[in-house]
Amino acid sequence: MPRRPRLCIHTITTKPWSTEDCIQRYADAGAGGITFWRYNLDNRDPAQVGRQAREAGLDIVSLCRGGFFPGASAAARQASIDDNRRCIEQARDLGAPLIVLVCGAVPGQPLDESRKQIADGIAAVLPDAEAAGVKLGIEPLHPMYADDRSAVNTMRQANEICDRLGSHPMLGIAADVYHLWWDPELEQQVRLSAELQRLFAFHICDWKTPTTDLLNDRGLMGEGCIPIRQISDWVDQTGFSGCREVEIFSNRYWSMPQEDWLNQICSAYDSLYA
Amino acid sequence: MPRRPRLCIHTITTKPWSTEDCIQRYADAGAGGITFWRYNLDNRDPAQVGRQAREAGLDIVSLCRGGFFPGASAAARQASIDDNRRCIEQARDLGAPLIVLVCGAVPGQPLDESRKQIADGIAAVLPDAEAAGVKLGIEPLHPMYADDRSAVNTMRQANEICDRLGSHPMLGIAADVYHLWWDPELEQQVRLSAELQRLFAFHICDWKTPTTDLLNDRGLMGEGCIPIRQISDWVDQTGFSGCREVEIFSNRYWSMPQEDWLNQICSAYDSLYA
């Protein structure tokens, strides 16, 4: 039994480590789960990586990331659909029950158009996901990423896409406090998503003041302003019993000895959920 | 008659220039309006600055900025109210019909509490604003500023505060495309705000990809992904006939010869509204 059964770590959080190092170190730290990023599978057999993780005692929580459906041309959009199909195969082989979707956006393309292309792209790959037994989780991204990473920026919008696609049981939402904490509708949308059986994943980290980089200056839980425990309680109150996934992009932390960094993560996690 | 009657420039856009330089150069460029920042009034008589601007042929559009109502202590909140009262006096003496409110936030304080303190702070100074004949415009700030600059991050929230304060005729909204462009409700909220006589101001600039600094890397109109003309048309379709206010914080542009920068602004404005 892992000592921290609901702690999952995203491998990108310790980016300097190899796939194998992540598996071993997270298991040693007593984490219950691991979320792989696709680069972890480069030049590796996904099935074997999956076996290694399970043998180390880790649940594979998800594979990050699919998505990026919008494109300026039909060819670009088809290439993205093809890549998402490869991602679904990888997740199936890995034994990951879920792919997190960063939905995409094209700078200068109207957001409405990107949102339509996102719904179309997801619709195109949903049958593949269902056949593979892999769920798809739309991750609404912070509005500061609406230019080139995601035209889906709130849980409400993610829910609207799920509605539009007929509330397919394999399509849901990955909620990340970093992207959503500011939203006055968050509590209500968490509850709604759970009622609709769409709350597939829960990611944590913190928002630093000041934030010096739009991408790679996320904070460790407790060093920022996000009411993580409150949001986490809202999530748990819906009956959610999945992992709390630590996903931190940080130039500062990536430059540290990663063993020390992992110790800090475990301490912060323990303080948060004490 | 100014050659660009609906062009207003925020003095902070050409931060290296003195108050007097801004007045003269904007008038020479054919701008119809000027929005002063409070630092422009340091060691100056607001009434005289106002006269200078009007004599140069410029309308004074607003004074930036009041607000920052939330505080960790009652004393801090009272100090903010006192400062907003001074700001109202300055606006009155300057002859500015409007103060733009950056509402404030305290890192780590629950956003709900900050929002309540914002409504309380505005309620405290509204009688002063009314007595002085100065309107107050809530500027919803991009969600990336929810930590320490504003707990009001959408037009919907700004409208809710206006509702809560009884739809006071001196309280409305300053809409800035930089903060709002990503919001799927934007068109609807622009229309609603105008119907309720609350659309007091309209600010323009652009969102660059990538954006390298959360504060001071705004783009010139046309170099980013914001559908400025579309949003501007939504605004005009409500009957709004006020200025389009160029407000650009940019380390890059501030380091240029400001005369060249002003020429670029005028060209970009002309292209946008050709």
Chai-1 contact restraints between the chains, C-beta under 6 A:
chainA,res_idxA,chainB,res_idxB,connection_type,confidence,min_distance_angstrom,max_distance_angstrom,comment,restraint_id
A,P107,B,T209,contact,1.0,0.0,6.0,A-B,restraint_1
A,P107,B,C225,contact,1.0,0.0,6.0,A-B,restraint_2
A,G108,B,C225,contact,1.0,0.0,6.0,A-B,restraint_3
A,P143,B,P143,contact,1.0,0.0,6.0,A-B,restraint_4
A,P143,B,W182,contact,1.0,0.0,6.0,A-B,restraint_5
A,M144,B,M144,contact,1.0,0.0,6.0,A-B,restraint_6
A,A146,B,W182,contact,1.0,0.0,6.0,A-B,restraint_7
A,D147,B,W207,contact,1.0,0.0,6.0,A-B,restraint_8
A,D147,B,T209,contact,1.0,0.0,6.0,A-B,restraint_9
A,D147,B,C225,contact,1.0,0.0,6.0,A-B,restraint_10
A,D148,B,T209,contact,1.0,0.0,6.0,A-B,restraint_11
A,N153,B,W182,contact,1.0,0.0,6.0,A-B,restraint_12
A,W182,B,P143,contact,1.0,0.0,6.0,A-B,restraint_13
A,W182,B,A146,contact,1.0,0.0,6.0,A-B,restraint_14
A,W182,B,N153,contact,1.0,0.0,6.0,A-B,restraint_15
A,W207,B,D147,contact,1.0,0.0,6.0,A-B,restraint_16
A,T209,B,P107,contact,1.0,0.0,6.0,A-B,restraint_17
A,T209,B,D147,contact,1.0,0.0,6.0,A-B,restraint_18
A,T209,B,D148,contact,1.0,0.0,6.0,A-B,restraint_19
A,T211,B,L214,contact,1.0,0.0,6.0,A-B,restraint_20
A,L214,B,T211,contact,1.0,0.0,6.0,A-B,restraint_21
A,C225,B,P107,contact,1.0,0.0,6.0,A-B,restraint_22
A,C225,B,G108,contact,1.0,0.0,6.0,A-B,restraint_23
A,C225,B,D147,contact,1.0,0.0,6.0,A-B,restraint_24
